[in-house]
Amino acid sequence: MAPGPRAILAFIAASLVTGRRRASVYDFADGRHRLVSGSVDAGRVSVYDHSDGCHITGSGSAGHLSLYHFGLGAHLTLDVAGAQFRGYDFGSGSHYSGHVSGNTVTIYDFGEGKYFQYAV
């Protein structure tokens, strides 16, 4: 999975798990903040990634979202259960899983075969 979508998924997951509005996500691997605007609710997501200059939108039921990343032209899924989440990136053809702990989000990207950390 590309760094941008992975960071935005961390942002969305943290927003859903904690219920707090956020304005950015810090990507430790990239060493930079990504500014994000828009809204994240249990059944609807509409955010704009200012770093990549693209929208990410989607909808679904509580716990399951189907998202579309306009920058990649690819669908993603996001399933949230408590502080844990998982999903699939149709653009890269890879699964991911992760968890939210306070202001820290950890994602394991199965396509990359490694962990990535974010602060929100």
N, C-alpha and C positions, 0 to 999 in steps of 0.2 A: 504494500500500500504506500502511496506517496505521502510525504511528510505533511502537506497541507490538510488533506482529508482526515488523516489520523489525528492531528491536533484539533480539528473542528469536532470530531467525534468525542474527544476527551472533553471539550467545552460543553457539548450538548449533554453528554452523560452526567457530568458534574452538576449542570443546571437542573436536570431531572431528579437526580438523587438528593441534592440538598435543598431544592426549591428556591435557591437564591439567584437573583439576576446578576449577570457578570458582563464585563466589557472587554475582557481579553483572556488569552491563555498563553502561558509561558512554556515554550518547547525547549526542554533542557538539551536535547540532541542538536537542535538548530541554534540554541543560544540566543533566542529572541522572543519577544512578545508578538502575538498576532491580535490585532484589534478586531473585535467582532461586534456587530450590532444586530438588533432584531429581537425576536421573542422565541422562547422555548417553553412549551406546555406539554402536559402528559399526552395529549392527542394531536398536537400540531407544532411544527418547527418551521420557522422562517427566519434565517439568519444570513448575514452578509459577511464574508471573510475579506477584510480590507487589504490583507497582505497578498492574497491571490486574486483579488478583484472579482469575486464570484458569489452567487447566491447558493444556498443549500436549503431546500425546502422538503417538507414531507408531512405525513399524517399517519394516523393509526389508532389503535386502541391503547389503553393504559398498559404499559409494559412492552409494547411492540410498535416500532415505527418503521415505515418504509420511506427512505429519503432519496433525494436526487441531488447530485452535486453538478451544478451547471458548468463549472470550470472543467471538469473531467468528462462531462456527458455520460455519467455512470450512476447507477442505482446502488444504494447501500441499505442494509438492514441494521436495526439496533433494537436489541431486546434487553430490558432492564428489570432486574429482580433484586430489590433491596439495594445494597451498595455494589452489586456485581452487574456486569453487562457483557454482552457478546453480540457478534453480528458477522455479516459477510459483505465484502466489497466486490461488487460485480465487475468493476473496472480492472482490478488487479487479479481477480479470481482467488482471493484469499480470505480466510476467516481471521477474526481477531477476538480477544476477550480482555476483560480488565476489571478494575475495581476502583471505587472512589473512597478515599480516607481523608476526611477533613478537606483541606484545600489541595490535596495531591491526588492525581489520577495516574494510574499505571496501566499501560496497554501492552498485551503480548500480541505481536503481529506474526501470525503463523507463516505468512509469505516471506517475511524477512527473517524469521526464526530468532527474534530477540524482543526484549522488553524496551519500552519507551516511557519516560516520565514527563508529567506536565504539572504545572501549578496554575490554579485558577483563583 
